Amino acid sequence: MITASTCAQPQSVFATMKCCCIASLGMRSGPCRAGAWKPGKRRRTRSFANSPRRRERLWVLGVVAAGGGYRAMMHVVSDLLAVGVWHIGLFIVATGSHGDGTARALLHCLEEWAIANGATWLRLGVVVGNVRGERFWERCGFVASRRREGLVMGRQVDTIRNMAKPLAGGSLSGYLARVPRDDPRSP
């Protein structure tokens, strides 16, 4: 089991579990070591019509147990909608680790690592009706910013609850000023 105490250094939990990280925009992969979170080169992108040009980076993190087999997987995009705003696109923990503190400890490590790399906010979207997921993110300090209805994901149409969490202080109104797309009053 992973606990918050195993995360004395931001990357220690990943290092002890032989985390494989892939900076998919740079296509560099291999075992991670504490302090070795260096992705391939950043690429300028233009994701949203009204957003300024900025540098985004996709991180694909797989946490592998010492005996083998994935324990968790995360997709994180740095500086997605504004500099310092990081988006958790996927955060999944093996069923056998549900309820044992692994997810919370991994999130804590992810937060510490993100802060060390310039993040001031984390954001994510959780499917409305995924009660366990919604409760988990609320317990971890995320607050709802907006609901998006009619999002097509494969053959399914979902309502997504956007949530955000400050990593360096700040208020939801301050976040919404930085990321107007998440303001419920915006189109």
C-alpha positions in Angstrom: 0.0 0.0 0.0 1.1 3.5 -0.7 0.6 6.1 2.0 1.2 9.8 2.3 4.3 9.1 4.4 5.9 7.3 1.5 5.8 10.6 -0.4 8.4 12.4 1.7 9.9 13.6 -1.6 7.5 14.4 -4.4 8.6 11.6 -6.7 9.5 9.0 -4.1 6.3 7.0 -4.4 6.7 6.8 -8.1 10.4 5.9 -7.8 9.7 3.1 -5.3 7.0 1.6 -7.5 9.1 1.8 -10.7 7.0 4.3 -12.3 7.2 4.4 -16.1 6.6 7.9 -17.5 6.1 8.8 -21.0 6.2 12.4 -22.1 4.1 11.6 -25.2 4.7 14.9 -26.9 8.5 14.2 -26.8 8.1 10.4 -27.0 10.7 9.7 -24.4 10.0 6.8 -22.1 11.7 4.6 -19.5 11.8 4.1 -15.8 11.6 7.2 -13.7 13.9 8.1 -10.9 13.3 10.8 -8.2 14.2 14.1 -9.8 14.2 12.6 -13.3 10.9 13.9 -14.6 12.3 15.4 -17.7 10.0 15.2 -20.8 10.8 15.7 -24.4 10.7 19.2 -25.8 7.6 21.3 -25.4 5.6 22.1 -28.5 3.5 25.2 -29.0 -0.1 24.4 -29.5 -3.3 26.2 -30.0 -6.0 24.1 -28.4 -8.9 26.6 -28.0 -9.8 29.3 -30.5 -9.6 32.2 -28.0 -6.7 31.0 -25.9 -3.2 32.5 -26.2 -0.4 30.5 -27.5 1.3 28.7 -24.7 3.4 25.5 -24.1 1.5 22.4 -23.1 2.9 19.1 -22.1 1.2 15.8 -21.9 2.4 13.4 -19.2 1.4 9.7 -19.2 2.3 8.2 -15.8 2.0 4.5 -15.1 2.6 3.3 -11.5 3.9 -0.3 -11.5 4.0 -2.4 -8.4 7.4 -3.8 -7.4 6.1 -7.3 -8.3 4.9 -6.2 -11.7 1.5 -5.1 -12.9 0.1 -1.6 -13.1 -1.3 -0.1 -9.9 -2.4 3.2 -11.4 -2.3 5.3 -14.5 -2.6 9.1 -14.9 -2.7 11.5 -17.8 -1.8 15.0 -16.9 -1.5 18.1 -19.2 0.5 21.0 -17.9 -0.4 24.6 -18.8 -3.6 23.5 -20.6 -5.9 26.5 -20.5 -3.5 28.9 -18.8 0.0 28.9 -17.5 0.1 27.1 -14.2 -3.2 25.3 -14.7 -2.7 21.6 -15.0 -5.5 19.2 -16.1 -5.9 15.6 -14.9 -7.4 13.9 -17.9 -7.2 10.4 -16.4 -6.6 9.1 -12.9 -7.3 5.4 -12.4 -6.2 3.1 -9.7 -6.4 -0.7 -9.8 -9.5 -2.1 -8.3 -7.6 -4.0 -5.6 -6.3 -0.7 -4.3 -9.7 1.0 -4.0 -10.4 2.3 -0.5 -6.9 1.6 0.9 -5.5 5.2 0.6 -3.5 4.5 -2.6 -5.4 7.0 -4.7 -5.2 9.8 -2.1 -1.4 9.2 -1.6 -0.8 9.2 -5.4 -2.8 12.4 -5.8 -0.7 14.0 -3.0 2.5 13.0 -4.8 1.1 14.3 -8.1 0.3 17.6 -6.5 3.7 18.0 -4.9 5.4 17.1 -8.2 3.1 19.5 -10.1 3.8 22.4 -7.7 7.6 21.7 -8.1 7.1 22.1 -11.8 5.1 25.3 -11.8 1.4 24.3 -11.3 -0.8 26.6 -9.3 -4.1 24.9 -10.0 -5.3 21.4 -10.8 -8.5 20.9 -12.8 -10.4 17.9 -14.0 -13.8 16.7 -15.2 -15.7 13.9 -13.5 -18.8 12.3 -15.0 -22.0 13.3 -13.2 -23.4 10.2 -11.6 -20.0 8.7 -10.8 -20.8 9.2 -7.2 -17.7 7.6 -5.9 -15.5 9.7 -8.1 -17.3 12.9 -7.3 -17.0 12.3 -3.6 -13.3 11.4 -3.9 -12.4 14.6 -5.7 -14.5 16.7 -3.2 -12.8 15.0 -0.2 -9.4 15.9 -1.9 -10.3 19.6 -2.0 -11.6 20.0 -5.5 -14.6 22.4 -6.0 -17.1 22.4 -8.8 -16.8 25.2 -11.3 -19.1 24.2 -14.2 -21.3 21.4 -15.6 -20.9 20.6 -19.3 -23.8 18.7 -20.8 -23.9 16.6 -24.0 -20.2 15.7 -24.2 -19.7 12.8 -26.6 -17.2 10.2 -25.5 -17.2 7.3 -27.9 -20.8 6.2 -28.2 -21.8 7.7 -24.9 -23.1 11.2 -24.2 -22.2 12.5 -20.7 -22.6 15.4 -18.4 -19.2 16.4 -16.9 -18.7 18.3 -13.7 -15.5 20.5 -14.1 -13.6 20.8 -10.8 -10.6 22.8 -9.7 -8.2 22.9 -6.8 -5.8 25.6 -5.8 -2.2 24.5 -5.2 -0.8 27.9 -4.2 -3.8 29.5 -2.5 -6.4 31.4 -4.4 -10.1 31.5 -4.8 -12.5 30.0 -7.3 -13.3 33.4 -8.6 -9.6 34.0 -9.2 -9.4 30.6 -11.1 -12.4 31.5 -13.2 -10.7 34.8 -14.1 -7.7 32.8 -15.4 -9.9 30.1 -17.1 -13.1 31.8 -18.3 -14.0 28.6 -20.1 -14.8 27.0 -16.7 -17.1 29.9 -15.6 -20.7 28.7 -15.6 -21.7 32.1 -17.0 -19.6 31.7 -20.1 -21.1 30.3 -23.3 
